[in-house]
Amino acid sequence: MNRLLMLVEDDENDIFLIESSEKVGGGLLTVTRDRDEAIQYLSREERYANRERFPIPDMILLNLKMPRKSGFEVLE
């Protein structure tokens, strides 16, 4: 079974690098681009309510210095 990595990142270059490394590692990757989207995903809100389509990640890579609201707010 493949592990699911969730990336919370706003920079397209960083997203590209992680996507490239996950393809090599053979895992699955889901990307959320800001604090609000990450919280919606993890809370099963709005479009992320279906856990079959949006399973709980095994690991989260979280950018702590995102614009508007920081990654620390996701941790709270």
All heavy atoms as a GROMACS GRO file, in nm:
protein
  624
    1MET      N    1   0.082  -0.118   0.000
    1MET     CA    2   0.000   0.000   0.000
    1MET      C    3   0.088   0.125   0.000
    1MET      O    4   0.183   0.135   0.076
    1MET     CB    5  -0.090  -0.002   0.123
    1MET     CG    6  -0.192   0.107   0.124
    1MET     SD    7  -0.314   0.076   0.252
    1MET     CE    8  -0.300   0.226   0.341
    2ASN      N    9   0.054   0.220  -0.086
    2ASN     CA   10   0.130   0.344  -0.094
    2ASN      C   11   0.097   0.436   0.021
    2ASN      O   12  -0.016   0.443   0.066
    2ASN     CB   13   0.100   0.418  -0.226
    2ASN     CG   14   0.162   0.350  -0.345
    2ASN    OD1   15   0.267   0.288  -0.333
    2ASN    ND2   16   0.099   0.361  -0.458
    3ARG      N   17   0.197   0.507   0.068
    3ARG     CA   18   0.173   0.606   0.172
    3ARG      C   19   0.124   0.735   0.107
    3ARG      O   20   0.156   0.763  -0.007
    3ARG     CB   21   0.299   0.630   0.254
    3ARG     CG   22   0.406   0.703   0.176
    3ARG     CD   23   0.537   0.709   0.251
    3ARG     NE   24   0.633   0.787   0.180
    3ARG     CZ   25   0.697   0.751   0.069
    3ARG    NH1   26   0.673   0.634   0.016
    3ARG    NH2   27   0.784   0.830   0.011
    4LEU      N   28   0.046   0.813   0.180
    4LEU     CA   29  -0.005   0.939   0.129
    4LEU      C   30   0.065   1.053   0.201
    4LEU      O   31   0.062   1.062   0.324
    4LEU     CB   32  -0.157   0.950   0.150
    4LEU     CG   33  -0.219   1.083   0.108
    4LEU    CD1   34  -0.202   1.106  -0.042
    4LEU    CD2   35  -0.364   1.090   0.148
    5LEU      N   36   0.126   1.139   0.124
    5LEU     CA   37   0.194   1.257   0.174
    5LEU      C   38   0.108   1.378   0.140
    5LEU      O   39   0.064   1.393   0.025
    5LEU     CB   40   0.332   1.271   0.109
    5LEU     CG   41   0.408   1.400   0.136
    5LEU    CD1   42   0.444   1.410   0.284
    5LEU    CD2   43   0.533   1.405   0.051
    6MET      N   44   0.081   1.462   0.238
    6MET     CA   45   0.009   1.587   0.214
    6MET      C   46   0.110   1.700   0.221
    6MET      O   47   0.184   1.713   0.318
    6MET     CB   48  -0.099   1.607   0.320
    6MET     CG   49  -0.176   1.735   0.303
    6MET     SD   50  -0.303   1.745   0.432
    6MET     CE   51  -0.373   1.902   0.395
    7LEU      N   52   0.111   1.781   0.117
    7LEU     CA   53   0.200   1.896   0.112
    7LEU      C   54   0.116   2.022   0.125
    7LEU      O   55   0.020   2.042   0.050
    7LEU     CB   56   0.276   1.898  -0.022
    7LEU     CG   57   0.365   2.019  -0.049
    7LEU    CD1   58   0.476   2.029   0.056
    7LEU    CD2   59   0.423   2.010  -0.189
    8VAL      N   60   0.150   2.106   0.222
    8VAL     CA   61   0.084   2.236   0.239
    8VAL      C   62   0.188   2.341   0.199
    8VAL      O   63   0.279   2.371   0.276
    8VAL     CB   64   0.036   2.257   0.384
    8VAL    CG1   65  -0.040   2.389   0.396
    8VAL    CG2   66  -0.049   2.140   0.431
    9GLU      N   67   0.175   2.392   0.078
    9GLU     CA   68   0.279   2.477   0.020
    9GLU      C   69   0.217   2.574  -0.080
    9GLU      O   70   0.131   2.536  -0.159
    9GLU     CB   71   0.383   2.388  -0.050
    9GLU     CG   72   0.493   2.461  -0.120
    9GLU     CD   73   0.575   2.549  -0.029
    9GLU    OE1   74   0.641   2.497   0.063
    9GLU    OE2   75   0.572   2.672  -0.049
   10ASP      N   76   0.263   2.699  -0.077
   10ASP     CA   77   0.212   2.800  -0.169
   10ASP      C   78   0.307   2.827  -0.286
   10ASP      O   79   0.267   2.888  -0.384
   10ASP     CB   80   0.185   2.931  -0.094
   10ASP     CG   81   0.312   2.990  -0.034
   10ASP    OD1   82   0.385   2.915   0.033
   10ASP    OD2   83   0.337   3.110  -0.053
   11ASP      N   84   0.431   2.783  -0.279
   11ASP     CA   85   0.530   2.810  -0.384
   11ASP      C   86   0.531   2.699  -0.489
   11ASP      O   87   0.559   2.583  -0.457
   11ASP     CB   88   0.668   2.824  -0.319
   11ASP     CG   89   0.775   2.865  -0.418
   11ASP    OD1   90   0.805   2.785  -0.511
   11ASP    OD2   91   0.829   2.976  -0.403
   12GLU      N   92   0.500   2.734  -0.613
   12GLU     CA   93   0.492   2.635  -0.721
   12GLU      C   94   0.624   2.562  -0.745
   12GLU      O   95   0.625   2.444  -0.780
   12GLU     CB   96   0.445   2.701  -0.851
   12GLU     CG   97   0.301   2.747  -0.848
   12GLU     CD   98   0.202   2.634  -0.826
   12GLU    OE1   99   0.221   2.522  -0.879
   12GLU    OE2  100   0.103   2.656  -0.754
   13ASN      N  101   0.738   2.628  -0.725
   13ASN     CA  102   0.867   2.562  -0.743
   13ASN      C  103   0.888   2.452  -0.638
   13ASN      O  104   0.936   2.343  -0.670
   13ASN     CB  105   0.982   2.664  -0.736
   13ASN     CG  106   0.981   2.758  -0.853
   13ASN    OD1  107   0.959   2.718  -0.967
   13ASN    ND2  108   1.003   2.886  -0.826
   14ASP      N  109   0.852   2.482  -0.515
   14ASP     CA  110   0.865   2.382  -0.409
   14ASP      C  111   0.769   2.266  -0.432
   14ASP      O  112   0.804   2.150  -0.410
   14ASP     CB  113   0.840   2.444  -0.272
   14ASP     CG  114   0.951   2.540  -0.231
   14ASP    OD1  115   1.063   2.530  -0.287
   14ASP    OD2  116   0.928   2.624  -0.143
   15ILE      N  117   0.648   2.296  -0.480
   15ILE     CA  118   0.552   2.190  -0.512
   15ILE      C  119   0.610   2.100  -0.620
   15ILE      O  120   0.604   1.977  -0.609
   15ILE     CB  121   0.417   2.250  -0.556
   15ILE    CG1  122   0.349   2.319  -0.438
   15ILE    CG2  123   0.326   2.142  -0.614
   15ILE    CD1  124   0.228   2.402  -0.475
   16PHE      N  125   0.668   2.157  -0.722
   16PHE     CA  126   0.728   2.079  -0.831
   16PHE      C  127   0.837   1.987  -0.778
   16PHE      O  128   0.844   1.870  -0.815
   16PHE     CB  129   0.784   2.172  -0.939
   16PHE     CG  130   0.858   2.100  -1.047
   16PHE    CD1  131   0.790   2.031  -1.147
   16PHE    CD2  132   0.996   2.097  -1.046
   16PHE    CE1  133   0.858   1.963  -1.246
   16PHE    CE2  134   1.066   2.028  -1.145
   16PHE     CZ  135   0.997   1.961  -1.245
   17LEU      N  136   0.924   2.038  -0.691
   17LEU     CA  137   1.033   1.956  -0.636
   17LEU      C  138   0.980   1.838  -0.556
   17LEU      O  139   1.027   1.726  -0.570
   17LEU     CB  140   1.125   2.042  -0.548
   17LEU     CG  141   1.212   2.142  -0.622
   17LEU    CD1  142   1.284   2.233  -0.523
   17LEU    CD2  143   1.311   2.072  -0.712
   18ILE      N  144   0.880   1.862  -0.472
   18ILE     CA  145   0.824   1.754  -0.391
   18ILE      C  146   0.750   1.654  -0.479
   18ILE      O  147   0.762   1.532  -0.460
   18ILE     CB  148   0.731   1.809  -0.281
   18ILE    CG1  149   0.808   1.900  -0.186
   18ILE    CG2  150   0.662   1.696  -0.206
   18ILE    CD1  151   0.920   1.831  -0.110
   19GLU      N  152   0.674   1.704  -0.577
   19GLU     CA  153   0.605   1.613  -0.670
   19GLU      C  154   0.705   1.523  -0.742
   19GLU      O  155   0.682   1.403  -0.756
   19GLU     CB  156   0.524   1.692  -0.772
   19GLU     CG  157   0.397   1.750  -0.718
   19GLU     CD  158   0.323   1.835  -0.820
   19GLU    OE1  159   0.384   1.891  -0.914
   19GLU    OE2  160   0.201   1.847  -0.805
   20SER      N  161   0.816   1.579  -0.785
   20SER     CA  162   0.918   1.501  -0.855
   20SER      C  163   0.978   1.395  -0.765
   20SER      O  164   0.997   1.280  -0.806
   20SER     CB  165   1.030   1.592  -0.906
   20SER     OG  166   0.979   1.685  -0.998
   21SER      N  167   1.007   1.429  -0.640
   21SER     CA  168   1.067   1.331  -0.548
   21SER      C  169   0.967   1.223  -0.508
   21SER      O  170   1.005   1.108  -0.490
   21SER     CB  171   1.125   1.400  -0.425
   21SER     OG  172   1.022   1.457  -0.348
   22GLU      N  173   0.840   1.256  -0.496
   22GLU     CA  174   0.739   1.155  -0.461
   22GLU      C  175   0.720   1.055  -0.574
   22GLU      O  176   0.698   0.938  -0.549
   22GLU     CB  177   0.605   1.220  -0.426
   22GLU     CG  178   0.586   1.248  -0.279
   22GLU     CD  179   0.606   1.127  -0.190
   22GLU    OE1  180   0.520   1.038  -0.184
   22GLU    OE2  181   0.710   1.120  -0.124
   23LYS      N  182   0.731   1.100  -0.699
   23LYS     CA  183   0.720   1.007  -0.811
   23LYS      C  184   0.832   0.905  -0.805
   23LYS      O  185   0.811   0.787  -0.829
   23LYS     CB  186   0.724   1.083  -0.944
   23LYS     CG  187   0.595   1.158  -0.971
   23LYS     CD  188   0.603   1.236  -1.100
   23LYS     CE  189   0.480   1.323  -1.116
   23LYS     NZ  190   0.491   1.416  -1.227
   24VAL      N  191   0.951   0.949  -0.769
   24VAL     CA  192   1.065   0.858  -0.757
   24VAL      C  193   1.045   0.764  -0.638
   24VAL      O  194   1.073   0.646  -0.646
   24VAL     CB  195   1.196   0.939  -0.741
   24VAL    CG1  196   1.313   0.848  -0.706
   24VAL    CG2  197   1.226   1.016  -0.868
   25GLY      N  198   0.989   0.817  -0.528
   25GLY     CA  199   0.969   0.737  -0.408
   25GLY      C  200   0.849   0.644  -0.416
   25GLY      O  201   0.834   0.556  -0.333
   26GLY      N  202   0.763   0.664  -0.514
   26GLY     CA  203   0.649   0.574  -0.533
   26GLY      C  204   0.529   0.601  -0.445
   26GLY      O  205   0.435   0.522  -0.441
   27GLY      N  206   0.527   0.713  -0.373
   27GLY     CA  207   0.414   0.743  -0.287
   27GLY      C  208   0.307   0.824  -0.359
   27GLY      O  209   0.320   0.857  -0.476
   28LEU      N  210   0.201   0.853  -0.287
   28LEU     CA  211   0.093   0.936  -0.338
   28LEU      C  212   0.105   1.073  -0.274
   28LEU      O  213   0.145   1.085  -0.158
   28LEU     CB  214  -0.042   0.874  -0.304
   28LEU     CG  215  -0.066   0.732  -0.354
   28LEU    CD1  216  -0.196   0.677  -0.298
   28LEU    CD2  217  -0.068   0.730  -0.506
   29LEU      N  218   0.068   1.176  -0.347
   29LEU     CA  219   0.082   1.312  -0.298
   29LEU      C  220  -0.047   1.389  -0.319
   29LEU      O  221  -0.108   1.382  -0.426
   29LEU     CB  222   0.196   1.382  -0.373
   29LEU     CG  223   0.222   1.529  -0.338
   29LEU    CD1  224   0.278   1.540  -0.196
   29LEU    CD2  225   0.319   1.590  -0.438
   30THR      N  226  -0.089   1.461  -0.215
   30THR     CA  227  -0.198   1.557  -0.228
   30THR      C  228  -0.142   1.693  -0.187
   30THR      O  229  -0.061   1.701  -0.094
   30THR     CB  230  -0.321   1.518  -0.145
   30THR    OG1  231  -0.428   1.605  -0.178
   30THR    CG2  232  -0.296   1.522   0.003
   31VAL      N  233  -0.181   1.797  -0.258
   31VAL     CA  234  -0.128   1.931  -0.234
   31VAL      C  235  -0.243   2.025  -0.195
   31VAL      O  236  -0.345   2.030  -0.262
   31VAL     CB  237  -0.057   1.987  -0.360
   31VAL    CG1  238  -0.007   2.128  -0.335
   31VAL    CG2  239   0.058   1.896  -0.401
   32THR      N  240  -0.222   2.096  -0.086
   32THR     CA  241  -0.309   2.208  -0.050
   32THR      C  242  -0.221   2.331  -0.049
   32THR      O  243  -0.105   2.324  -0.008
   32THR     CB  244  -0.380   2.188   0.085
   32THR    OG1  245  -0.282   2.166   0.187
   32THR    CG2  246  -0.474   2.068   0.081
   33ARG      N  247  -0.275   2.443  -0.094
   33ARG     CA  248  -0.190   2.560  -0.118
   33ARG      C  249  -0.198   2.670  -0.013
   33ARG      O  250  -0.131   2.771  -0.026
   33ARG     CB  251  -0.220   2.615  -0.257
   33ARG     CG  252  -0.166   2.523  -0.364
   33ARG     CD  253  -0.200   2.566  -0.504
   33ARG     NE  254  -0.116   2.502  -0.604
   33ARG     CZ  255  -0.125   2.376  -0.640
   33ARG    NH1  256  -0.212   2.297  -0.582
   33ARG    NH2  257  -0.046   2.327  -0.733
   34ASP      N  258  -0.280   2.651   0.090
   34ASP     CA  259  -0.284   2.750   0.198
   34ASP      C  260  -0.342   2.688   0.324
   34ASP      O  261  -0.388   2.574   0.324
   34ASP     CB  262  -0.360   2.876   0.156
   34ASP     CG  263  -0.506   2.853   0.123
   34ASP    OD1  264  -0.569   2.763   0.183
   34ASP    OD2  265  -0.557   2.924   0.035
   35ARG      N  266  -0.339   2.767   0.430
   35ARG     CA  267  -0.384   2.722   0.562
   35ARG      C  268  -0.530   2.677   0.559
   35ARG      O  269  -0.565   2.571   0.610
   35ARG     CB  270  -0.368   2.836   0.662
   35ARG     CG  271  -0.433   2.813   0.795
   35ARG     CD  272  -0.465   2.948   0.860
   35ARG     NE  273  -0.542   2.930   0.980
   35ARG     CZ  274  -0.676   2.937   0.987
   35ARG    NH1  275  -0.746   2.959   0.881
   35ARG    NH2  276  -0.737   2.921   1.101
   36ASP      N  277  -0.616   2.757   0.499
   36ASP     CA  278  -0.759   2.726   0.498
   36ASP      C  279  -0.789   2.596   0.425
   36ASP      O  280  -0.868   2.514   0.472
   36ASP     CB  281  -0.838   2.842   0.436
   36ASP     CG  282  -0.832   2.968   0.521
   36ASP    OD1  283  -0.813   2.956   0.644
   36ASP    OD2  284  -0.845   3.078   0.465
   37GLU      N  285  -0.725   2.575   0.311
   37GLU     CA  286  -0.748   2.452   0.234
   37GLU      C  287  -0.698   2.330   0.312
   37GLU      O  288  -0.763   2.226   0.314
   37GLU     CB  289  -0.681   2.462   0.098
   37GLU     CG  290  -0.715   2.349   0.006
   37GLU     CD  291  -0.651   2.361  -0.132
   37GLU    OE1  292  -0.578   2.458  -0.158
   37GLU    OE2  293  -0.675   2.270  -0.212
   38ALA      N  294  -0.584   2.343   0.378
   38ALA     CA  295  -0.530   2.232   0.457
   38ALA      C  296  -0.625   2.195   0.572
   38ALA      O  297  -0.652   2.078   0.596
   38ALA     CB  298  -0.393   2.268   0.512
   39ILE      N  299  -0.678   2.296   0.639
   39ILE     CA  300  -0.769   2.271   0.750
   39ILE      C  301  -0.899   2.209   0.699
   39ILE      O  302  -0.953   2.116   0.761
   39ILE     CB  303  -0.794   2.400   0.830
   39ILE    CG1  304  -0.665   2.436   0.905
   39ILE    CG2  305  -0.911   2.384   0.927
   39ILE    CD1  306  -0.668   2.572   0.972
   40GLN      N  307  -0.950   2.255   0.585
   40GLN     CA  308  -1.070   2.195   0.527
   40GLN      C  309  -1.045   2.048   0.496
   40GLN      O  310  -1.130   1.962   0.524
   40GLN     CB  311  -1.110   2.268   0.399
   40GLN     CG  312  -1.172   2.402   0.422
   40GLN     CD  313  -1.198   2.475   0.292
   40GLN    OE1  314  -1.169   2.426   0.183
   40GLN    NE2  315  -1.252   2.595   0.302
   41TYR      N  316  -0.929   2.016   0.438
   41TYR     CA  317  -0.896   1.878   0.404
   41TYR      C  318  -0.894   1.792   0.530
   41TYR      O  319  -0.958   1.688   0.538
   41TYR     CB  320  -0.761   1.872   0.333
   41TYR     CG  321  -0.727   1.735   0.282
   41TYR    CD1  322  -0.733   1.707   0.146
   41TYR    CD2  323  -0.687   1.633   0.366
   41TYR    CE1  324  -0.702   1.581   0.097
   41TYR    CE2  325  -0.656   1.506   0.319
   41TYR     CZ  326  -0.664   1.481   0.184
   41TYR     OH  327  -0.633   1.356   0.137
   42LEU      N  328  -0.820   1.836   0.630
   42LEU     CA  329  -0.802   1.756   0.750
   42LEU      C  330  -0.930   1.747   0.835
   42LEU      O  331  -0.950   1.650   0.908
   42LEU     CB  332  -0.688   1.813   0.834
   42LEU     CG  333  -0.550   1.803   0.767
   42LEU    CD1  334  -0.448   1.884   0.845
   42LEU    CD2  335  -0.507   1.658   0.753
   43SER      N  336  -1.017   1.845   0.822
   43SER     CA  337  -1.143   1.848   0.897
   43SER      C  338  -1.259   1.786   0.821
   43SER      O  339  -1.372   1.786   0.870
   43SER     CB  340  -1.178   1.993   0.934
   43SER     OG  341  -1.078   2.050   1.013
   44ARG      N  342  -1.233   1.739   0.699
   44ARG     CA  343  -1.336   1.679   0.614
   44ARG      C  344  -1.448   1.777   0.581
   44ARG      O  345  -1.566   1.744   0.581
   44ARG     CB  346  -1.395   1.554   0.678
   44ARG     CG  347  -1.295   1.448   0.706
   44ARG     CD  348  -1.360   1.331   0.772
   44ARG     NE  349  -1.260   1.228   0.798
   44ARG     CZ  350  -1.288   1.112   0.848
   44ARG    NH1  351  -1.410   1.080   0.879
   44ARG    NH2  352  -1.193   1.025   0.869
   45GLU      N  353  -1.412   1.900   0.555
   45GLU     CA  354  -1.510   2.004   0.526
   45GLU      C  355  -1.524   2.027   0.376
   45GLU      O  356  -1.431   2.005   0.300
   45GLU     CB  357  -1.469   2.136   0.593
   45GLU     CG  358  -1.468   2.129   0.745
   45GLU     CD  359  -1.413   2.255   0.808
   45GLU    OE1  360  -1.368   2.346   0.737
   45GLU    OE2  361  -1.414   2.261   0.932
   46GLU      N  362  -1.641   2.077   0.340
   46GLU     CA  363  -1.673   2.118   0.204
   46GLU      C  364  -1.637   2.010   0.103
   46GLU      O  365  -1.682   1.898   0.117
   46GLU     CB  366  -1.607   2.254   0.174
   46GLU     CG  367  -1.658   2.364   0.266
   46GLU     CD  368  -1.600   2.498   0.238
   46GLU    OE1  369  -1.560   2.524   0.123
   46GLU    OE2  370  -1.596   2.580   0.331
   47ARG      N  371  -1.557   2.042   0.006
   47ARG     CA  372  -1.530   1.945  -0.102
   47ARG      C  373  -1.444   1.826  -0.057
   47ARG      O  374  -1.430   1.729  -0.129
   47ARG     CB  375  -1.466   2.013  -0.222
   47ARG     CG  376  -1.324   2.061  -0.199
   47ARG     CD  377  -1.274   2.133  -0.324
   47ARG     NE  378  -1.134   2.167  -0.313
   47ARG     CZ  379  -1.040   2.117  -0.392
   47ARG    NH1  380  -1.071   2.035  -0.489
   47ARG    NH2  381  -0.915   2.153  -0.375
   48TYR      N  382  -1.388   1.832   0.064
   48TYR     CA  383  -1.303   1.724   0.115
   48TYR      C  384  -1.378   1.625   0.204
   48TYR      O  385  -1.316   1.546   0.274
   48TYR     CB  386  -1.184   1.782   0.190
   48TYR     CG  387  -1.095   1.867   0.103
   48TYR    CD1  388  -1.090   2.005   0.118
   48TYR    CD2  389  -1.017   1.810   0.004
   48TYR    CE1  390  -1.009   2.083   0.038
   48TYR    CE2  391  -0.936   1.887  -0.077
   48TYR     CZ  392  -0.933   2.024  -0.060
   48TYR     OH  393  -0.852   2.101  -0.140
   49ALA      N  394  -1.509   1.628   0.204
   49ALA     CA  395  -1.588   1.543   0.293
   49ALA      C  396  -1.575   1.394   0.260
   49ALA      O  397  -1.586   1.310   0.350
   49ALA     CB  398  -1.735   1.584   0.287
   50ASN      N  399  -1.550   1.358   0.138
   50ASN     CA  400  -1.543   1.218   0.095
   50ASN      C  401  -1.404   1.161   0.126
   50ASN      O  402  -1.307   1.189   0.057
   50ASN     CB  403  -1.572   1.209  -0.054
   50ASN     CG  404  -1.574   1.067  -0.105
   50ASN    OD1  405  -1.510   0.978  -0.050
   50ASN    ND2  406  -1.646   1.045  -0.214
   51ARG      N  407  -1.396   1.076   0.230
   51ARG     CA  408  -1.266   1.019   0.271
   51ARG      C  409  -1.212   0.916   0.172
   51ARG      O  410  -1.095   0.887   0.174
   51ARG     CB  411  -1.276   0.956   0.409
   51ARG     CG  412  -1.249   1.052   0.518
   51ARG     CD  413  -1.105   1.107   0.507
   51ARG     NE  414  -1.099   1.230   0.582
   51ARG     CZ  415  -1.037   1.341   0.543
   51ARG    NH1  416  -0.975   1.346   0.430
   51ARG    NH2  417  -1.036   1.448   0.618
   52GLU      N  418  -1.295   0.860   0.088
   52GLU     CA  419  -1.243   0.768  -0.013
   52GLU      C  420  -1.164   0.845  -0.117
   52GLU      O  421  -1.061   0.798  -0.165
   52GLU     CB  422  -1.357   0.688  -0.076
   52GLU     CG  423  -1.418   0.593   0.024
   52GLU     CD  424  -1.488   0.477  -0.042
   52GLU    OE1  425  -1.464   0.450  -0.160
   52GLU    OE2  426  -1.567   0.414   0.028
   53ARG      N  427  -1.212   0.962  -0.153
   53ARG     CA  428  -1.141   1.047  -0.250
   53ARG      C  429  -1.028   1.124  -0.184
   53ARG      O  430  -0.928   1.155  -0.248
   53ARG     CB  431  -1.237   1.147  -0.315
   53ARG     CG  432  -1.326   1.083  -0.418
   53ARG     CD  433  -1.404   1.185  -0.497
   53ARG     NE  434  -1.316   1.277  -0.567
   53ARG     CZ  435  -1.348   1.403  -0.595
   53ARG    NH1  436  -1.465   1.452  -0.562
   53ARG    NH2  437  -1.262   1.481  -0.658
   54PHE      N  438  -1.044   1.159  -0.055
   54PHE     CA  439  -0.948   1.242   0.017
   54PHE      C  440  -0.911   1.176   0.150
   54PHE      O  441  -0.956   1.219   0.257
   54PHE     CB  442  -1.006   1.382   0.041
   54PHE     CG  443  -1.049   1.452  -0.084
   54PHE    CD1  444  -1.184   1.460  -0.117
   54PHE    CD2  445  -0.956   1.507  -0.170
   54PHE    CE1  446  -1.225   1.524  -0.233
   54PHE    CE2  447  -0.996   1.571  -0.287
   54PHE     CZ  448  -1.130   1.580  -0.319
   55PRO      N  449  -0.830   1.070   0.146
   55PRO     CA  450  -0.796   0.997   0.269
   55PRO      C  451  -0.705   1.079   0.362
   55PRO      O  452  -0.638   1.174   0.318
   55PRO     CB  453  -0.723   0.873   0.217
   55PRO     CG  454  -0.671   0.913   0.084
   55PRO     CD  455  -0.767   1.013   0.028
   56ILE      N  456  -0.704   1.040   0.487
   56ILE     CA  457  -0.615   1.103   0.585
   56ILE      C  458  -0.471   1.074   0.544
   56ILE      O  459  -0.436   0.958   0.516
   56ILE     CB  460  -0.642   1.046   0.726
   56ILE    CG1  461  -0.782   1.086   0.773
   56ILE    CG2  462  -0.537   1.093   0.825
   56ILE    CD1  463  -0.800   1.232   0.802
   57PRO      N  464  -0.385   1.176   0.541
   57PRO     CA  465  -0.246   1.154   0.501
   57PRO      C  466  -0.166   1.080   0.608
   57PRO      O  467  -0.196   1.089   0.727
   57PRO     CB  468  -0.191   1.295   0.480
   57PRO     CG  469  -0.280   1.383   0.560
   57PRO     CD  470  -0.414   1.317   0.565
   58ASP      N  471  -0.064   1.008   0.563
   58ASP     CA  472   0.027   0.941   0.655
   58ASP      C  473   0.131   1.039   0.710
   58ASP      O  474   0.184   1.020   0.819
   58ASP     CB  475   0.099   0.826   0.584
   58ASP     CG  476   0.001   0.720   0.539
   58ASP    OD1  477  -0.070   0.666   0.625
   58ASP    OD2  478  -0.006   0.693   0.417
   59MET      N  479   0.160   1.141   0.630
   59MET     CA  480   0.260   1.240   0.668
   59MET      C  481   0.221   1.374   0.607
   59MET      O  482   0.164   1.380   0.498
   59MET     CB  483   0.399   1.201   0.616
   59MET     CG  484   0.508   1.296   0.657
   59MET     SD  485   0.671   1.264   0.583
   59MET     CE  486   0.691   1.090   0.599
   60ILE      N  487   0.253   1.483   0.678
   60ILE     CA  488   0.225   1.617   0.628
   60ILE      C  489   0.354   1.696   0.624
   60ILE      O  490   0.426   1.705   0.725
   60ILE     CB  491   0.122   1.690   0.718
   60ILE    CG1  492  -0.009   1.613   0.723
   60ILE    CG2  493   0.100   1.833   0.668
   60ILE    CD1  494  -0.108   1.666   0.823
   61LEU      N  495   0.384   1.755   0.508
   61LEU     CA  496   0.493   1.851   0.495
   61LEU      C  497   0.429   1.989   0.493
   61LEU      O  498   0.349   2.019   0.404
   61LEU     CB  499   0.572   1.830   0.366
   61LEU     CG  500   0.656   1.704   0.358
   61LEU    CD1  501   0.723   1.693   0.222
   61LEU    CD2  502   0.761   1.704   0.467
   62LEU      N  503   0.463   2.071   0.589
   62LEU     CA  504   0.392   2.197   0.611
   62LEU      C  505   0.488   2.315   0.601
   62LEU      O  506   0.585   2.323   0.676
   62LEU     CB  507   0.327   2.192   0.750
   62LEU     CG  508   0.256   2.316   0.802
   62LEU    CD1  509   0.140   2.353   0.711
   62LEU    CD2  510   0.208   2.291   0.943
   63ASN      N  511   0.459   2.406   0.509
   63ASN     CA  512   0.534   2.531   0.499
   63ASN      C  513   0.488   2.621   0.613
   63ASN      O  514   0.370   2.653   0.623
   63ASN     CB  515   0.507   2.597   0.364
   63ASN     CG  516   0.580   2.728   0.346
   63ASN    OD1  517   0.641   2.782   0.439
   63ASN    ND2  518   0.574   2.782   0.227
   64LEU      N  519   0.578   2.661   0.699
   64LEU     CA  520   0.541   2.743   0.814
   64LEU      C  521   0.531   2.891   0.780
   64LEU      O  522   0.469   2.968   0.851
   64LEU     CB  523   0.640   2.723   0.928
   64LEU     CG  524   0.642   2.582   0.986
   64LEU    CD1  525   0.749   2.570   1.093
   64LEU    CD2  526   0.507   2.543   1.041
   65LYS      N  527   0.594   2.934   0.669
   65LYS     CA  528   0.598   3.076   0.634
   65LYS      C  529   0.518   3.103   0.507
   65LYS      O  530   0.572   3.144   0.405
   65LYS     CB  531   0.742   3.122   0.616
   65LYS     CG  532   0.822   3.115   0.743
   65LYS     CD  533   0.961   3.169   0.721
   65LYS     CE  534   1.039   3.165   0.850
   65LYS     NZ  535   1.173   3.220   0.832
   66MET      N  536   0.389   3.082   0.514
   66MET     CA  537   0.303   3.110   0.400
   66MET      C  538   0.246   3.252   0.415
   66MET      O  539   0.233   3.301   0.526
   66MET     CB  540   0.188   3.009   0.393
   66MET     CG  541   0.233   2.870   0.356
   66MET     SD  542   0.096   2.754   0.341
   66MET     CE  543   0.056   2.728   0.514
   67PRO      N  544   0.214   3.317   0.302
   67PRO     CA  545   0.155   3.451   0.313
   67PRO      C  546   0.014   3.445   0.372
   67PRO      O  547  -0.050   3.342   0.372
   67PRO     CB  548   0.151   3.500   0.168
   67PRO     CG  549   0.159   3.378   0.084
   67PRO     CD  550   0.230   3.274   0.166
   68ARG      N  551  -0.031   3.554   0.422
   68ARG     CA  552  -0.162   3.573   0.485
   68ARG      C  553  -0.170   3.504   0.619
   68ARG      O  554  -0.182   3.567   0.721
   68ARG     CB  555  -0.278   3.530   0.395
   68ARG     CG  556  -0.292   3.612   0.270
   68ARG     CD  557  -0.406   3.566   0.190
   68ARG     NE  558  -0.386   3.426   0.160
   68ARG     CZ  559  -0.461   3.356   0.079
   68ARG    NH1  560  -0.564   3.411   0.023
   68ARG    NH2  561  -0.436   3.229   0.055
   69LYS      N  562  -0.166   3.371   0.622
   69LYS     CA  563  -0.176   3.297   0.748
   69LYS      C  564  -0.068   3.191   0.750
   69LYS      O  565  -0.046   3.122   0.652
   69LYS     CB  566  -0.314   3.233   0.761
   69LYS     CG  567  -0.424   3.337   0.766
   69LYS     CD  568  -0.560   3.273   0.782
   69LYS     CE  569  -0.666   3.380   0.787
   69LYS     NZ  570  -0.799   3.324   0.804
   70SER      N  571  -0.002   3.175   0.862
   70SER     CA  572   0.114   3.087   0.868
   70SER      C  573   0.077   2.941   0.888
   70SER      O  574  -0.036   2.906   0.927
   70SER     CB  575   0.206   3.130   0.982
   70SER     OG  576   0.154   3.089   1.106
   71GLY      N  577   0.175   2.855   0.865
   71GLY     CA  578   0.158   2.712   0.889
   71GLY      C  579   0.138   2.681   1.037
   71GLY      O  580   0.080   2.579   1.071
   72PHE      N  581   0.184   2.770   1.124
   72PHE     CA  582   0.163   2.748   1.267
   72PHE      C  583   0.013   2.745   1.300
   72PHE      O  584  -0.029   2.674   1.390
   72PHE     CB  585   0.233   2.856   1.349
   72PHE     CG  586   0.382   2.842   1.351
   72PHE    CD1  587   0.461   2.931   1.281
   72PHE    CD2  588   0.443   2.738   1.421
   72PHE    CE1  589   0.599   2.917   1.282
   72PHE    CE2  590   0.580   2.724   1.421
   72PHE     CZ  591   0.660   2.813   1.350
   73GLU      N  592  -0.068   2.819   1.223
   73GLU     CA  593  -0.212   2.818   1.246
   73GLU      C  594  -0.273   2.683   1.207
   73GLU      O  595  -0.373   2.643   1.264
   73GLU     CB  596  -0.278   2.932   1.169
   73GLU     CG  597  -0.239   3.068   1.227
   73GLU     CD  598  -0.294   3.183   1.145
   73GLU    OE1  599  -0.251   3.199   1.029
   73GLU    OE2  600  -0.381   3.254   1.197
   74VAL      N  601  -0.214   2.614   1.111
   74VAL     CA  602  -0.260   2.480   1.077
   74VAL      C  603  -0.232   2.386   1.194
   74VAL      O  604  -0.316   2.303   1.230
   74VAL     CB  605  -0.191   2.427   0.948
   74VAL    CG1  606  -0.230   2.284   0.921
   74VAL    CG2  607  -0.223   2.516   0.830
   75LEU      N  608  -0.118   2.400   1.256
   75LEU     CA  609  -0.082   2.315   1.370
   75LEU      C  610  -0.176   2.336   1.488
   75LEU      O  611  -0.206   2.241   1.561
   75LEU     CB  612   0.062   2.343   1.414
   75LEU     CG  613   0.170   2.304   1.314
   75LEU    CD1  614   0.307   2.349   1.364
   75LEU    CD2  615   0.168   2.154   1.288
   76GLU      N  616  -0.224   2.457   1.506
   76GLU     CA  617  -0.317   2.483   1.616
   76GLU      C  618  -0.446   2.407   1.594
   76GLU      O  619  -0.511   2.360   1.678
   76GLU     CB  620  -0.348   2.633   1.627
   76GLU     CG  621  -0.230   2.711   1.678
   76GLU     CD  622  -0.258   2.862   1.681
   76GLU    OE1  623  -0.370   2.904   1.650
   76GLU    OE2  624  -0.168   2.936   1.715
   0.00000   0.00000   0.00000
